[in-house]
Amino acid sequence: MYAIINSGGKQYKVAQGDVVEVEKLDGKKGDKIELATTFVAGEGKIDTAQKKVKAEILAQVRDKKIIVYKYKAKKNIRKKQGHRQPHTKIKILSI
């Protein structure tokens, strides 16, 4: 059995016991959360009713740093920025 969950404007295919990295969610390590589903499938049938998937937050992590460099030719304009996108690691407890 698997489900498609919505989190951070994106959709993720998950099954019970999966560890997934989603866009940052509010909460601390060990908190239990519920996520909305698009649909649930398994055992030869598909259910499109709104259901909840229960998950546990494992960690709040950040991606590897990327460098954003802006440059305009002949204008002596140069701008260098770094960015680290925050993510949340969650473990799916039940569907």
Biopython code that builds the backbone (N, CA, C, O; Angstrom):
import numpy as np
from Bio.PDB.StructureBuilder import StructureBuilder

atoms = [
    (1, "MET", "N", (0.842, -1.171, 0.000)),
    (1, "MET", "CA", (0.000, 0.000, 0.000)),
    (1, "MET", "C", (0.892, 1.240, 0.000)),
    (1, "MET", "O", (1.885, 1.316, 0.723)),
    (2, "TYR", "N", (0.510, 2.200, -0.827)),
    (2, "TYR", "CA", (1.250, 3.454, -0.852)),
    (2, "TYR", "C", (0.270, 4.613, -0.972)),
    (2, "TYR", "O", (-0.908, 4.424, -1.276)),
    (3, "ALA", "N", (0.785, 5.824, -0.727)),
    (3, "ALA", "CA", (-0.032, 7.031, -0.796)),
    (3, "ALA", "C", (0.773, 8.147, -1.447)),
    (3, "ALA", "O", (2.003, 8.137, -1.420)),
    (4, "ILE", "N", (0.077, 9.091, -2.021)),
    (4, "ILE", "CA", (0.691, 10.311, -2.542)),
    (4, "ILE", "C", (0.343, 11.421, -1.553)),
    (4, "ILE", "O", (-0.830, 11.736, -1.354)),
    (5, "ILE", "N", (1.377, 12.019, -0.929)),
    (5, "ILE", "CA", (1.133, 13.078, 0.050)),
    (5, "ILE", "C", (1.487, 14.435, -0.538)),
    (5, "ILE", "O", (2.302, 14.535, -1.456)),
    (6, "ASN", "N", (0.864, 15.480, 0.002)),
    (6, "ASN", "CA", (1.144, 16.855, -0.404)),
    (6, "ASN", "C", (1.899, 17.540, 0.723)),
    (6, "ASN", "O", (1.450, 17.537, 1.869)),
    (7, "SER", "N", (3.055, 18.131, 0.396)),
    (7, "SER", "CA", (3.817, 18.863, 1.392)),
    (7, "SER", "C", (4.676, 19.907, 0.696)),
    (7, "SER", "O", (5.458, 19.576, -0.196)),
    (8, "GLY", "N", (4.538, 21.150, 1.091)),
    (8, "GLY", "CA", (5.361, 22.217, 0.529)),
    (8, "GLY", "C", (5.117, 22.461, -0.948)),
    (8, "GLY", "O", (6.035, 22.865, -1.662)),
    (9, "GLY", "N", (3.896, 22.225, -1.426)),
    (9, "GLY", "CA", (3.584, 22.446, -2.831)),
    (9, "GLY", "C", (4.086, 21.341, -3.734)),
    (9, "GLY", "O", (4.038, 21.476, -4.957)),
    (10, "LYS", "N", (4.564, 20.259, -3.164)),
    (10, "LYS", "CA", (5.074, 19.133, -3.936)),
    (10, "LYS", "C", (4.336, 17.873, -3.519)),
    (10, "LYS", "O", (3.691, 17.832, -2.471)),
    (11, "GLN", "N", (4.440, 16.845, -4.352)),
    (11, "GLN", "CA", (3.815, 15.570, -4.050)),
    (11, "GLN", "C", (4.882, 14.497, -3.936)),
    (11, "GLN", "O", (5.847, 14.490, -4.699)),
    (12, "TYR", "N", (4.708, 13.580, -2.973)),
    (12, "TYR", "CA", (5.672, 12.520, -2.721)),
    (12, "TYR", "C", (4.938, 11.186, -2.626)),
    (12, "TYR", "O", (3.876, 11.101, -2.009)),
    (13, "LYS", "N", (5.506, 10.144, -3.240)),
    (13, "LYS", "CA", (4.950, 8.801, -3.132)),
    (13, "LYS", "C", (5.598, 8.136, -1.923)),
    (13, "LYS", "O", (6.822, 8.018, -1.861)),
    (14, "VAL", "N", (4.784, 7.700, -0.961)),
    (14, "VAL", "CA", (5.310, 7.128, 0.278)),
    (14, "VAL", "C", (4.591, 5.831, 0.626)),
    (14, "VAL", "O", (3.444, 5.612, 0.238)),
    (15, "ALA", "N", (5.285, 4.986, 1.356)),
    (15, "ALA", "CA", (4.716, 3.757, 1.905)),
    (15, "ALA", "C", (5.059, 3.741, 3.390)),
    (15, "ALA", "O", (5.899, 4.516, 3.849)),
    (16, "GLN", "N", (4.414, 2.867, 4.127)),
    (16, "GLN", "CA", (4.662, 2.789, 5.566)),
    (16, "GLN", "C", (6.114, 2.407, 5.826)),
    (16, "GLN", "O", (6.625, 1.459, 5.229)),
    (17, "GLY", "N", (6.781, 3.143, 6.717)),
    (17, "GLY", "CA", (8.171, 2.878, 7.061)),
    (17, "GLY", "C", (9.180, 3.671, 6.246)),
    (17, "GLY", "O", (10.369, 3.640, 6.563)),
    (18, "ASP", "N", (8.749, 4.383, 5.201)),
    (18, "ASP", "CA", (9.659, 5.174, 4.366)),
    (18, "ASP", "C", (10.182, 6.385, 5.128)),
    (18, "ASP", "O", (9.493, 6.944, 5.982)),
    (19, "VAL", "N", (11.421, 6.784, 4.805)),
    (19, "VAL", "CA", (12.009, 8.027, 5.309)),
    (19, "VAL", "C", (12.106, 8.967, 4.113)),
    (19, "VAL", "O", (12.751, 8.649, 3.114)),
    (20, "VAL", "N", (11.455, 10.134, 4.221)),
    (20, "VAL", "CA", (11.356, 11.078, 3.113)),
    (20, "VAL", "C", (11.852, 12.439, 3.569)),
    (20, "VAL", "O", (11.636, 12.837, 4.713)),
    (21, "GLU", "N", (12.528, 13.158, 2.656)),
    (21, "GLU", "CA", (12.981, 14.520, 2.931)),
    (21, "GLU", "C", (12.040, 15.479, 2.208)),
    (21, "GLU", "O", (11.992, 15.488, 0.978)),
    (22, "VAL", "N", (11.287, 16.292, 2.967)),
    (22, "VAL", "CA", (10.309, 17.226, 2.402)),
    (22, "VAL", "C", (10.735, 18.658, 2.729)),
    (22, "VAL", "O", (11.673, 18.884, 3.493)),
    (23, "GLU", "N", (10.022, 19.621, 2.132)),
    (23, "GLU", "CA", (10.288, 21.025, 2.454)),
    (23, "GLU", "C", (10.085, 21.246, 3.951)),
    (23, "GLU", "O", (9.341, 20.508, 4.597)),
    (24, "LYS", "N", (10.746, 22.261, 4.498)),
    (24, "LYS", "CA", (10.747, 22.484, 5.949)),
    (24, "LYS", "C", (9.338, 22.568, 6.529)),
    (24, "LYS", "O", (8.478, 23.295, 6.032)),
    (25, "LEU", "N", (9.130, 21.793, 7.606)),
    (25, "LEU", "CA", (7.880, 21.794, 8.362)),
    (25, "LEU", "C", (8.159, 22.298, 9.773)),
    (25, "LEU", "O", (9.254, 22.103, 10.300)),
    (26, "ASP", "N", (7.175, 22.942, 10.379)),
    (26, "ASP", "CA", (7.323, 23.391, 11.760)),
    (26, "ASP", "C", (7.304, 22.182, 12.682)),
    (26, "ASP", "O", (6.521, 21.253, 12.485)),
    (27, "GLY", "N", (8.156, 22.198, 13.674)),
    (27, "GLY", "CA", (8.188, 21.115, 14.653)),
    (27, "GLY", "C", (9.603, 20.750, 15.014)),
    (27, "GLY", "O", (10.563, 21.134, 14.346)),
    (28, "LYS", "N", (9.708, 19.986, 16.105)),
    (28, "LYS", "CA", (11.014, 19.537, 16.583)),
    (28, "LYS", "C", (11.160, 18.043, 16.363)),
    (28, "LYS", "O", (10.197, 17.351, 16.033)),
    (29, "LYS", "N", (12.367, 17.563, 16.548)),
    (29, "LYS", "CA", (12.655, 16.143, 16.408)),
    (29, "LYS", "C", (11.763, 15.348, 17.362)),
    (29, "LYS", "O", (11.658, 15.675, 18.544)),
    (30, "GLY", "N", (11.128, 14.310, 16.841)),
    (30, "GLY", "CA", (10.267, 13.466, 17.646)),
    (30, "GLY", "C", (8.797, 13.849, 17.604)),
    (30, "GLY", "O", (7.957, 13.078, 18.068)),
    (31, "ASP", "N", (8.456, 15.018, 17.062)),
    (31, "ASP", "CA", (7.054, 15.433, 16.964)),
    (31, "ASP", "C", (6.314, 14.562, 15.952)),
    (31, "ASP", "O", (6.888, 14.131, 14.952)),
    (32, "LYS", "N", (5.039, 14.309, 16.222)),
    (32, "LYS", "CA", (4.178, 13.569, 15.303)),
    (32, "LYS", "C", (3.354, 14.572, 14.506)),
    (32, "LYS", "O", (2.839, 15.542, 15.061)),
    (33, "ILE", "N", (3.232, 14.333, 13.199)),
    (33, "ILE", "CA", (2.476, 15.229, 12.325)),
    (33, "ILE", "C", (1.530, 14.411, 11.453)),
    (33, "ILE", "O", (1.676, 13.195, 11.330)),
    (34, "GLU", "N", (0.559, 15.094, 10.851)),
    (34, "GLU", "CA", (-0.355, 14.476, 9.899)),
    (34, "GLU", "C", (-0.278, 15.246, 8.596)),
    (34, "GLU", "O", (-0.287, 16.477, 8.594)),
    (35, "LEU", "N", (-0.202, 14.517, 7.477)),
    (35, "LEU", "CA", (-0.119, 15.118, 6.155)),
    (35, "LEU", "C", (-1.317, 14.682, 5.326)),
    (35, "LEU", "O", (-1.786, 13.551, 5.454)),
    (36, "ALA", "N", (-1.815, 15.576, 4.475)),
    (36, "ALA", "CA", (-2.956, 15.265, 3.616)),
    (36, "ALA", "C", (-2.511, 14.417, 2.427)),
    (36, "ALA", "O", (-1.378, 14.532, 1.960)),
    (37, "THR", "N", (-3.418, 13.565, 1.943)),
    (37, "THR", "CA", (-3.096, 12.714, 0.792)),
    (37, "THR", "C", (-3.899, 13.148, -0.423)),
    (37, "THR", "O", (-4.979, 13.726, -0.297)),
    (38, "THR", "N", (-3.356, 12.860, -1.605)),
    (38, "THR", "CA", (-4.082, 13.030, -2.849)),
    (38, "THR", "C", (-4.886, 11.768, -3.120)),
    (38, "THR", "O", (-6.083, 11.831, -3.403)),
    (39, "PHE", "N", (-4.213, 10.611, -3.029)),
    (39, "PHE", "CA", (-4.912, 9.334, -3.087)),
    (39, "PHE", "C", (-4.081, 8.246, -2.443)),
    (39, "PHE", "O", (-2.874, 8.387, -2.243)),
    (40, "VAL", "N", (-4.766, 7.150, -2.122)),
    (40, "VAL", "CA", (-4.140, 5.986, -1.504)),
    (40, "VAL", "C", (-4.416, 4.797, -2.404)),
    (40, "VAL", "O", (-5.546, 4.610, -2.857)),
    (41, "ALA", "N", (-3.390, 3.985, -2.672)),
    (41, "ALA", "CA", (-3.558, 2.822, -3.536)),
    (41, "ALA", "C", (-2.941, 1.595, -2.879)),
    (41, "ALA", "O", (-1.970, 1.691, -2.129)),
    (42, "GLY", "N", (-3.518, 0.461, -3.173)),
    (42, "GLY", "CA", (-2.982, -0.788, -2.672)),
    (42, "GLY", "C", (-4.011, -1.891, -2.747)),
    (42, "GLY", "O", (-5.213, -1.627, -2.729)),
    (43, "GLU", "N", (-3.550, -3.125, -2.832)),
    (43, "GLU", "CA", (-4.405, -4.304, -2.881)),
    (43, "GLU", "C", (-5.427, -4.220, -4.013)),
    (43, "GLU", "O", (-6.575, -4.626, -3.838)),
    (44, "GLY", "N", (-5.026, -3.702, -5.162)),
    (44, "GLY", "CA", (-5.887, -3.675, -6.334)),
    (44, "GLY", "C", (-6.953, -2.605, -6.360)),
    (44, "GLY", "O", (-7.829, -2.648, -7.224)),
    (45, "LYS", "N", (-6.918, -1.637, -5.441)),
    (45, "LYS", "CA", (-7.910, -0.570, -5.467)),
    (45, "LYS", "C", (-7.267, 0.776, -5.173)),
    (45, "LYS", "O", (-6.207, 0.858, -4.553)),
    (46, "ILE", "N", (-7.941, 1.841, -5.638)),
    (46, "ILE", "CA", (-7.465, 3.212, -5.447)),
    (46, "ILE", "C", (-8.551, 3.988, -4.720)),
    (46, "ILE", "O", (-9.724, 3.918, -5.085)),
    (47, "ASP", "N", (-8.155, 4.728, -3.689)),
    (47, "ASP", "CA", (-9.092, 5.533, -2.909)),
    (47, "ASP", "C", (-8.677, 6.994, -3.023)),
    (47, "ASP", "O", (-7.570, 7.357, -2.625)),
    (48, "THR", "N", (-9.560, 7.839, -3.566)),
    (48, "THR", "CA", (-9.227, 9.256, -3.754)),
    (48, "THR", "C", (-9.776, 10.141, -2.648)),
    (48, "THR", "O", (-9.642, 11.362, -2.718)),
    (49, "ALA", "N", (-10.388, 9.556, -1.633)),
    (49, "ALA", "CA", (-10.919, 10.349, -0.516)),
    (49, "ALA", "C", (-9.772, 10.973, 0.276)),
    (49, "ALA", "O", (-8.678, 10.414, 0.356)),
    (50, "GLN", "N", (-10.044, 12.145, 0.861)),
    (50, "GLN", "CA", (-9.024, 12.812, 1.680)),
    (50, "GLN", "C", (-8.740, 11.972, 2.923)),
    (50, "GLN", "O", (-9.636, 11.742, 3.735)),
    (51, "LYS", "N", (-7.529, 11.525, 3.072)),
    (51, "LYS", "CA", (-7.108, 10.749, 4.234)),
    (51, "LYS", "C", (-5.905, 11.438, 4.851)),
    (51, "LYS", "O", (-5.358, 12.383, 4.281)),
    (52, "LYS", "N", (-5.498, 10.965, 6.009)),
    (52, "LYS", "CA", (-4.340, 11.514, 6.697)),
    (52, "LYS", "C", (-3.255, 10.447, 6.789)),
    (52, "LYS", "O", (-3.534, 9.271, 7.020)),
    (53, "VAL", "N", (-2.013, 10.883, 6.602)),
    (53, "VAL", "CA", (-0.850, 10.024, 6.791)),
    (53, "VAL", "C", (-0.141, 10.515, 8.039)),
    (53, "VAL", "O", (0.162, 11.703, 8.156)),
    (54, "LYS", "N", (0.127, 9.615, 8.969)),
    (54, "LYS", "CA", (0.814, 9.991, 10.199)),
    (54, "LYS", "C", (2.307, 9.793, 9.998)),
    (54, "LYS", "O", (2.749, 8.785, 9.446)),
    (55, "ALA", "N", (3.088, 10.789, 10.462)),
    (55, "ALA", "CA", (4.539, 10.742, 10.292)),
    (55, "ALA", "C", (5.218, 11.308, 11.534)),
    (55, "ALA", "O", (4.598, 12.002, 12.340)),
    (56, "GLU", "N", (6.498, 10.998, 11.670)),
    (56, "GLU", "CA", (7.301, 11.492, 12.789)),
    (56, "GLU", "C", (8.483, 12.263, 12.224)),
    (56, "GLU", "O", (9.110, 11.823, 11.260)),
    (57, "ILE", "N", (8.791, 13.412, 12.819)),
    (57, "ILE", "CA", (9.940, 14.210, 12.375)),
    (57, "ILE", "C", (11.214, 13.578, 12.934)),
    (57, "ILE", "O", (11.353, 13.402, 14.145)),
    (58, "LEU", "N", (12.150, 13.237, 12.025)),
    (58, "LEU", "CA", (13.421, 12.648, 12.437)),
    (58, "LEU", "C", (14.496, 13.716, 12.621)),
    (58, "LEU", "O", (15.304, 13.630, 13.546)),
    (59, "ALA", "N", (14.511, 14.730, 11.739)),
    (59, "ALA", "CA", (15.554, 15.762, 11.822)),
    (59, "ALA", "C", (15.165, 16.975, 10.985)),
    (59, "ALA", "O", (14.405, 16.869, 10.022)),
    (60, "GLN", "N", (15.701, 18.127, 11.373)),
    (60, "GLN", "CA", (15.615, 19.348, 10.579)),
    (60, "GLN", "C", (17.009, 19.536, 9.978)),
    (60, "GLN", "O", (17.967, 19.767, 10.716)),
    (61, "VAL", "N", (17.136, 19.441, 8.656)),
    (61, "VAL", "CA", (18.439, 19.489, 7.994)),
    (61, "VAL", "C", (18.476, 20.599, 6.951)),
    (61, "VAL", "O", (17.444, 21.171, 6.598)),
    (62, "ARG", "N", (19.676, 20.895, 6.463)),
    (62, "ARG", "CA", (19.857, 21.883, 5.409)),
    (62, "ARG", "C", (20.695, 21.280, 4.292)),
    (62, "ARG", "O", (21.590, 20.471, 4.537)),
    (63, "ASP", "N", (20.392, 21.688, 3.053)),
    (63, "ASP", "CA", (21.117, 21.203, 1.879)),
    (63, "ASP", "C", (22.546, 21.730, 1.853)),
    (63, "ASP", "O", (22.932, 22.591, 2.642)),
    (64, "LYS", "N", (23.306, 21.190, 0.932)),
    (64, "LYS", "CA", (24.646, 21.693, 0.658)),
    (64, "LYS", "C", (24.535, 23.129, 0.136)),
    (64, "LYS", "O", (23.578, 23.459, -0.564)),
    (65, "LYS", "N", (25.491, 23.969, 0.466)),
    (65, "LYS", "CA", (25.448, 25.375, 0.060)),
    (65, "LYS", "C", (25.631, 25.506, -1.458)),
    (65, "LYS", "O", (26.490, 24.861, -2.060)),
    (66, "ILE", "N", (24.795, 26.361, -2.048)),
    (66, "ILE", "CA", (24.970, 26.707, -3.454)),
    (66, "ILE", "C", (25.347, 28.179, -3.523)),
    (66, "ILE", "O", (24.958, 28.970, -2.663)),
    (67, "ILE", "N", (26.094, 28.537, -4.536)),
    (67, "ILE", "CA", (26.531, 29.920, -4.722)),
    (67, "ILE", "C", (25.717, 30.538, -5.850)),
    (67, "ILE", "O", (25.617, 29.974, -6.940)),
    (68, "VAL", "N", (25.130, 31.713, -5.574)),
    (68, "VAL", "CA", (24.383, 32.463, -6.572)),
    (68, "VAL", "C", (25.232, 33.684, -6.905)),
    (68, "VAL", "O", (25.476, 34.521, -6.036)),
    (69, "TYR", "N", (25.688, 33.796, -8.164)),
    (69, "TYR", "CA", (26.560, 34.894, -8.560)),
    (69, "TYR", "C", (25.886, 35.678, -9.668)),
    (69, "TYR", "O", (25.580, 35.129, -10.727)),
    (70, "LYS", "N", (25.653, 36.968, -9.427)),
    (70, "LYS", "CA", (25.026, 37.825, -10.421)),
    (70, "LYS", "C", (26.085, 38.790, -10.953)),
    (70, "LYS", "O", (26.890, 39.328, -10.192)),
    (71, "TYR", "N", (26.072, 39.000, -12.274)),
    (71, "TYR", "CA", (27.101, 39.780, -12.934)),
    (71, "TYR", "C", (26.480, 40.534, -14.096)),
    (71, "TYR", "O", (25.723, 39.963, -14.881)),
    (72, "LYS", "N", (26.798, 41.813, -14.207)),
    (72, "LYS", "CA", (26.354, 42.596, -15.360)),
    (72, "LYS", "C", (27.591, 43.120, -16.077)),
    (72, "LYS", "O", (28.422, 43.819, -15.499)),
    (73, "ALA", "N", (27.684, 42.765, -17.331)),
    (73, "ALA", "CA", (28.860, 43.136, -18.124)),
    (73, "ALA", "C", (28.964, 44.652, -18.293)),
    (73, "ALA", "O", (27.961, 45.338, -18.493)),
    (74, "LYS", "N", (30.171, 45.150, -18.211)),
    (74, "LYS", "CA", (30.509, 46.570, -18.455)),
    (74, "LYS", "C", (29.886, 47.530, -17.444)),
    (74, "LYS", "O", (29.903, 48.739, -17.674)),
    (75, "LYS", "N", (29.342, 47.039, -16.344)),
    (75, "LYS", "CA", (28.698, 47.911, -15.361)),
    (75, "LYS", "C", (29.391, 47.851, -14.003)),
    (75, "LYS", "O", (29.003, 48.588, -13.097)),
    (76, "ASN", "N", (30.392, 47.008, -13.831)),
    (76, "ASN", "CA", (31.095, 46.815, -12.564)),
    (76, "ASN", "C", (30.125, 46.416, -11.439)),
    (76, "ASN", "O", (30.265, 46.841, -10.292)),
    (77, "ILE", "N", (29.135, 45.581, -11.808)),
    (77, "ILE", "CA", (28.164, 45.090, -10.829)),
    (77, "ILE", "C", (28.373, 43.590, -10.668)),
    (77, "ILE", "O", (28.219, 42.817, -11.614)),
    (78, "ARG", "N", (28.727, 43.200, -9.452)),
    (78, "ARG", "CA", (28.933, 41.790, -9.136)),
    (78, "ARG", "C", (28.335, 41.535, -7.758)),
    (78, "ARG", "O", (28.580, 42.292, -6.819)),
    (79, "LYS", "N", (27.554, 40.473, -7.640)),
    (79, "LYS", "CA", (26.919, 40.155, -6.371)),
    (79, "LYS", "C", (27.015, 38.655, -6.143)),
    (79, "LYS", "O", (26.562, 37.860, -6.966)),
    (80, "LYS", "N", (27.609, 38.278, -5.019)),
    (80, "LYS", "CA", (27.783, 36.868, -4.695)),
    (80, "LYS", "C", (26.976, 36.554, -3.434)),
    (80, "LYS", "O", (27.109, 37.233, -2.415)),
    (81, "GLN", "N", (26.138, 35.515, -3.516)),
    (81, "GLN", "CA", (25.328, 35.092, -2.387)),
    (81, "GLN", "C", (25.415, 33.580, -2.239)),
    (81, "GLN", "O", (25.616, 32.856, -3.214)),
    (82, "GLY", "N", (25.260, 33.119, -1.009)),
    (82, "GLY", "CA", (25.174, 31.689, -0.755)),
    (82, "GLY", "C", (23.777, 31.361, -0.255)),
    (82, "GLY", "O", (23.093, 32.219, 0.304)),
    (83, "HIS", "N", (23.352, 30.116, -0.458)),
    (83, "HIS", "CA", (22.009, 29.708, -0.017)),
    (83, "HIS", "C", (22.032, 28.238, 0.394)),
    (83, "HIS", "O", (22.618, 27.402, -0.294)),
    (84, "ARG", "N", (21.381, 27.929, 1.532)),
    (84, "ARG", "CA", (21.204, 26.547, 1.986)),
    (84, "ARG", "C", (19.720, 26.332, 2.248)),
    (84, "ARG", "O", (19.145, 26.940, 3.151)),
    (85, "GLN", "N", (19.111, 25.471, 1.458)),
    (85, "GLN", "CA", (17.675, 25.212, 1.574)),
    (85, "GLN", "C", (17.386, 24.305, 2.772)),
    (85, "GLN", "O", (18.000, 23.246, 2.900)),
    (86, "PRO", "N", (16.457, 24.705, 3.656)),
    (86, "PRO", "CA", (16.105, 23.843, 4.794)),
    (86, "PRO", "C", (15.123, 22.748, 4.382)),
    (86, "PRO", "O", (14.239, 22.971, 3.555)),
    (87, "HIS", "N", (15.294, 21.550, 4.976)),
    (87, "HIS", "CA", (14.417, 20.409, 4.733)),
    (87, "HIS", "C", (14.088, 19.745, 6.049)),
    (87, "HIS", "O", (14.749, 19.987, 7.059)),
    (88, "THR", "N", (13.064, 18.905, 6.037)),
    (88, "THR", "CA", (12.685, 18.114, 7.199)),
    (88, "THR", "C", (12.674, 16.646, 6.798)),
    (88, "THR", "O", (12.053, 16.278, 5.801)),
    (89, "LYS", "N", (13.360, 15.805, 7.570)),
    (89, "LYS", "CA", (13.324, 14.364, 7.332)),
    (89, "LYS", "C", (12.188, 13.789, 8.166)),
    (89, "LYS", "O", (12.127, 13.998, 9.378)),
    (90, "ILE", "N", (11.283, 13.059, 7.502)),
    (90, "ILE", "CA", (10.173, 12.454, 8.218)),
    (90, "ILE", "C", (10.123, 10.952, 7.944)),
    (90, "ILE", "O", (10.559, 10.483, 6.892)),
    (91, "LYS", "N", (9.585, 10.212, 8.909)),
    (91, "LYS", "CA", (9.375, 8.768, 8.760)),
    (91, "LYS", "C", (7.872, 8.531, 8.772)),
    (91, "LYS", "O", (7.171, 9.008, 9.665)),
    (92, "ILE", "N", (7.377, 7.796, 7.784)),
    (92, "ILE", "CA", (5.952, 7.511, 7.663)),
    (92, "ILE", "C", (5.591, 6.389, 8.642)),
    (92, "ILE", "O", (6.129, 5.285, 8.556)),
    (93, "LEU", "N", (4.672, 6.684, 9.574)),
    (93, "LEU", "CA", (4.274, 5.708, 10.577)),
    (93, "LEU", "C", (3.079, 4.879, 10.125)),
    (93, "LEU", "O", (3.079, 3.657, 10.274)),
    (94, "SER", "N", (2.046, 5.544, 9.568)),
    (94, "SER", "CA", (0.873, 4.792, 9.114)),
    (94, "SER", "C", (0.146, 5.555, 8.031)),
    (94, "SER", "O", (0.219, 6.780, 7.941)),
    (95, "ILE", "N", (-0.557, 4.798, 7.215)),
    (95, "ILE", "CA", (-1.345, 5.380, 6.123)),
    (95, "ILE", "C", (-2.818, 5.087, 6.403)),
    (95, "ILE", "O", (-3.684, 5.478, 5.621)),
]
sb = StructureBuilder()
sb.init_structure("model")
sb.init_model(0)
sb.init_chain("A")
sb.init_seg("    ")
for serial, (resi, resn, name, xyz) in enumerate(atoms, 1):
    if name == "N":
        sb.init_residue(resn, " ", resi, " ")
    sb.init_atom(name, np.array(xyz, "f"), 0.0, 1.0, " ", f" {name:<3s}", serial, name[0])
structure = sb.get_structure()
